[in-house]
């Protein structure tokens, strides 16, 4: 990778992450309140999830 190459992280909205994980958006909201879900970023009123953080979190919570 040279100095001119930039890495662009991919961020998901709550809706996009809920669709990816196949769960209700409300579950993600509850997890944020309980501080138990995947890491998220607050940009003003907007909530975003870094895909790499979510994948790491999912792998850390695997069973079996």
N, C-alpha and C positions, 0 to 999 in steps of 0.2 A: 504494500500500500504506500503510495507516495504522499507527500505533504499536501497536495491539492485535493486529495480524496476526502470527502466528508461523509461521516456516518450519520444517517438520518434515522432516529428512532421512530418506531411506529406506535402511535397511541390510539387506543380504542375508547369509544364512548361507553357509557354504562349499558346502553341498549346493545351495542355490538358485542360487548363481553358477555352479556346475558345470553345472546344468541349463540355465541361460540361455546359457552359452557352448558347451554340448553337448560337454563334455569330462569326463574322469574327475576325481573329487575329488582323487585322488592327484597329479595334475598341479599343481593349485593348491597342495598341500602342498609339492611339490618347488620350485615357484616361490618360495614364501615362504622356504624354506631357502636358495635361491640368490639371493634378493632381486632377482628379475627380473620378477615378475608385477605385477598391479595392486596399488595401495596398499590396505592393510588396517588394521584397528583391533583391538587386543587389549584386551579387557575381562576382566581376570582370565584365566581359561582359555579364554574365548570369543573366536572370531575373527569379525569382521564386515567387510563390504565396503560402502562408501558407493556407491550406484548412480551418482551423478554422477562420482565418482573413477574408477569402472570404465569408464564411457562415455568419459571423457576419455582414459584409458589405451588403450582399444581404438582410438580415432581416431588417437592418436599412433603406433600400430603398424600402420597401414594401409600397404599397398604398392600401387603402380600407380596 
